[in-house]
Structure formats: C-alpha cells, structure tokens
C-alpha cells in the first residue's frame, strides 16, 4: 500500500533530466541506456518521456538479472 501512495505522489512521466537525477547519472548516460539497454520511453511529438512505473520496473529487472548472474557465477555479496 505504501508503494502505491509513493507512486501516486510522483509524476506519471519523467523528462530525461529527471530520470538522470533519479538514477544519479548524466543525461548522456540515460540516452545511452535508452539506445543500448532498452530503457523504455514514450515519444510525445518531439518530447521524450519515461514512465515512472516503467523506470521502476526496468531497474528491478536489472537488479534481478544482476542477482541471478552473481548466483550463477558463485558471487555472493555479504552485508557488513
């Protein structure tokens, strides 16, 4: 329920600079992720936007892929 409230308080669509800020990356790197890593975008005329929900899902998918790759290769991170 808390996640739903959190999503409701965020804008539905983000600009590229907003995505860059959220991810702690440069705008150029966000465009790189769009072109090479499949970060989903919505084109509204000339404007490019990223859905908040799609961004969250995309990040979660990357986390899961990284976790599976670590398990496959026998790497385990130990929290200190």
C-alpha positions in Angstrom: 0.0 0.0 0.0 2.9 2.4 0.8 4.4 1.8 -2.6 1.1 2.8 -4.3 0.9 6.0 -2.3 4.5 6.7 -3.2 3.8 6.2 -6.9 0.7 8.4 -6.7 2.8 11.3 -5.4 5.2 11.1 -8.3 4.6 12.5 -11.8 3.3 9.9 -14.3 6.0 10.8 -16.9 9.6 12.0 -16.3 11.8 14.1 -18.6 15.3 12.8 -19.4 16.9 15.2 -16.9 14.5 14.0 -14.2 15.4 10.3 -15.0 19.1 11.2 -14.9 18.7 12.8 -11.4 16.7 9.9 -10.1 19.4 7.4 -11.3 22.3 9.6 -10.4 23.5 9.6 -14.0 24.2 12.1 -16.7 21.7 12.9 -19.4 24.1 11.3 -22.0 24.1 8.1 -20.0 20.3 8.0 -19.8 20.2 8.3 -23.6 22.8 5.6 -23.8 20.5 3.3 -21.6 17.6 4.1 -23.9 19.5 3.3 -27.1 21.6 0.3 -25.9 19.9 -1.1 -22.8 16.2 -0.9 -23.7 15.1 1.8 -21.2 11.5 2.3 -22.3 10.4 5.7 -23.5 7.3 7.4 -24.7 7.5 9.9 -27.6 5.0 12.7 -27.5 5.8 14.7 -30.6 9.4 15.7 -30.2 9.3 15.2 -26.5 10.8 12.0 -25.0 9.4 10.9 -21.6 9.9 7.9 -19.4 7.0 6.4 -17.4 7.7 6.3 -13.6 6.3 2.8 -13.5 8.3 1.6 -16.4 11.5 3.1 -14.9 10.9 1.3 -11.6 10.2 -2.0 -13.4 13.2 -1.6 -15.6 15.5 -1.0 -12.6 14.0 -4.0 -10.8 14.6 -6.2 -13.8 18.2 -5.1 -13.9 18.6 -5.9 -10.2 17.1 -9.4 -10.7 19.4 -10.0 -13.7 22.5 -9.0 -11.7 21.4 -11.1 -8.8 20.9 -14.2 -11.0 24.3 -13.6 -12.7 26.0 -13.4 -9.3 24.4 -16.6 -8.2 25.3 -18.3 -11.4 28.9 -17.4 -11.1 29.1 -18.1 -7.3 29.5 -14.5 -6.3 27.7 -13.6 -3.1 27.7 -10.1 -1.5 28.0 -10.1 2.2 26.4 -7.2 4.1 28.5 -5.7 6.8 
